Amino acid sequence: MARWGLLALGVGLALGFGLGSLGLLPVADVDIRWTVPALSVDEGYRSGSGAPRRTPPR
């Protein structure tokens, strides 16, 4: 399963960079910049760190 995900990611990046270098897809680097931080592990920890803060301070 992970192999297919990596393959799809590689193909997507190759297409994005290929079209971007040809000037056909100028938003390729913007898309990559927005999708990579969303997939990073750090984002998951940061979004999950809000749970303890929901308890009212005393």
C-alpha positions in Angstrom: 0.0 0.0 0.0 2.8 2.4 0.9 4.6 1.6 -2.3 1.6 2.8 -4.4 1.4 6.0 -2.3 5.1 6.7 -2.9 4.7 5.9 -6.6 1.8 8.2 -7.0 3.7 11.0 -5.1 6.7 10.5 -7.3 4.6 10.6 -10.5 2.8 13.7 -9.3 6.0 15.5 -8.4 7.6 14.6 -11.7 4.6 15.8 -13.6 4.4 19.0 -11.5 8.1 19.8 -11.9 8.1 18.8 -15.6 5.1 21.0 -16.5 6.4 23.8 -14.2 9.8 23.9 -15.9 8.0 24.1 -19.3 6.0 27.0 -18.0 2.7 25.2 -18.6 1.8 25.0 -14.9 3.1 28.0 -13.0 1.2 27.0 -9.8 3.2 23.7 -9.5 5.6 25.1 -6.9 2.8 26.8 -4.9 0.8 23.5 -4.8 3.9 21.6 -3.6 4.6 24.3 -0.9 1.1 24.0 0.4 0.8 20.2 0.3 4.1 19.2 1.8 3.7 21.0 5.2 0.2 19.5 5.5 1.7 16.0 5.1 4.5 16.6 7.6 4.5 14.9 11.0 5.0 18.1 12.8 1.7 19.5 11.6 -0.1 16.5 13.0 1.5 16.9 16.4 0.7 20.7 16.4 -2.9 20.2 15.5 -3.3 17.5 18.1 -1.6 19.5 20.9 -4.8 21.6 21.3 -6.6 18.9 23.2 -5.0 19.4 26.7 -5.6 23.2 26.4 -9.4 22.6 26.3 -9.5 22.0 30.1 -10.4 25.2 31.9 -7.5 26.7 33.9 -7.9 26.8 37.7 
